[in-house]
Amino acid sequence: MSTPSTEGPPPPPPPAPDPGVAVVTGATSGLGREIALEIAARGRAVVVVGRGADRAEAVAKEIGRVTGNPRVEWIGVADLSRPSEVRKLAAEILARYPRVSLLVNNAGAIFRRREVTTDGLERTFALNVLAPFLLTELLADRLRASAPARVVNVASAAHYRHRINFADLQSQQHYSGYAVYGTSKLELILLTREFARRFAGSGVTVNAVHPGFVASGFGQNNGGGFAFTVRVVGRLFGRSLARGADTPVFVATDPSVATVTGEYFSDRVVHAGDPASRDTRAASALFEQVGAIASTAPASA
Ligand SMILES: NC(=O)c1ccc[n+]([C@@H]2O[C@H](COP(=O)([O-])OP(=O)(O)OC[C@H]3O[C@@H](n4cnc5c(N)ncnc54)[C@H](OP(=O)(O)O)[C@@H]3O)[C@@H](O)[C@H]2O)c1
């Protein structure tokens, strides 16, 4: 006598774990908006971080409509050059999203004249260096818990040939907009490499990218002849936003670079970057120094 078979149709496979959200800063315009759109078009849940909740909401809704992706959300921030705002942003991300598997630190700018924030920080350093450092630090545990996860820092080829004056990270002794911008991107690449070292073995990768020279809103915050020149040169020689977003999106999403970390990419290829960007002792010293500045900056506005 045969025993009745207990075999039925195989059970359905367990649902794939939620890969988590992709957070993109500076996503209301320029490259950031294009990066958020391209990532949303690949079906990922995206959080548009932008200055002002209304603008962030409008852009998120537009990206959702264009891509047909229902999971495009937004968080409004006032000003990422304020560490208190970065802390608020991180707290909101941590409260809302149990899994964060991609962070694109894209927000950044050049300031032709030296400006000091209400926290007493030089604005280029505060926005291009301190903000991505602090956001990555504050989300580090969530990224680890969401691994595999990636951090992509939008740096620039403008970092070449600059050197860091560790005694003057706030450029009090000397200020030139181009030099300070280039140095801020050198610092961002060094921090990228140091974060990669500290995340090693965790399944979290950290890379820096150069998007190319892109016709975006870059430089327009300065107004006047400077903004006009950047705009004209950008229109004549700049890449489209889509082409500029290509390398950041590649590094953020492509399976072929899933385990590559601590590198600097341009046109989808790893480049050595300036020799100063590979100085491991400088990277570690900068990490400590920026961390100390972050810890003493006012925690609330
Ligand atoms: N364009 C280029 O040729 C080029 C080349 C190399 C690297 N990059 C880098 O690419 C990144 C994106 O620049 P982009 O070319 O797209 O320039 P962009 O059009 O000026 O966009 C900059 C983005 O950053 C946001 N942002 C600026 N200051 C901010 C602040 N204080 N708080 C919060 N968000 C702020 C802007 O918000 P709003 O929408 O509110 O203005 C905007 O979304 C930057 O890190 C830049 O350094 C650009």
The ligand as an ORCA input file, in Angstrom:
! r2SCAN-3c Opt
* xyz 0 1
  N      28.408     70.745    -12.890
  C      29.657     70.287    -12.974
  O      30.361     70.484    -13.994
  C      30.248     69.481    -11.847
  C      31.504     68.889    -12.045
  C      32.059     68.132    -11.027
  C      31.364     67.986     -9.849
  N      30.144     68.567     -9.664
  C      29.458     68.362     -8.384
  O      28.192     67.826     -8.644
  C      27.327     68.100     -7.549
  C      26.008     68.614     -8.069
  O      26.246     69.872     -8.689
  P      25.442     70.361     -9.963
  O      26.402     70.513    -11.062
  O      24.225     69.564    -10.187
  O      25.082     71.850     -9.488
  P      23.663     72.505     -9.193
  O      22.815     72.408    -10.391
  O      23.982     73.841     -8.627
  O      23.031     71.570     -8.064
  C      23.526     71.581     -6.748
  C      22.531     70.909     -5.854
  O      22.973     71.036     -4.488
  C      21.948     71.651     -3.737
  N      22.489     72.545     -2.724
  C      23.343     73.577     -2.910
  N      23.585     74.186     -1.750
  C      22.868     73.533     -0.810
  C      22.692     73.699      0.582
  N      23.313     74.667      1.248
  N      21.877     72.840      1.240
  C      21.241     71.862      0.576
  N      21.366     71.654     -0.747
  C      22.164     72.478     -1.428
  C      21.157     72.462     -4.741
  O      19.882     72.733     -4.240
  P      18.878     73.777     -4.962
  O      18.127     72.959     -5.973
  O      18.040     74.259     -3.847
  O      19.735     74.841     -5.560
  C      21.153     71.551     -5.938
  O      20.158     70.571     -5.818
  C      28.064     69.088     -6.655
  O      28.626     68.409     -5.559
  C      29.171     69.604     -7.566
  O      30.282     70.048     -6.847
  C      29.575     69.317    -10.635
*
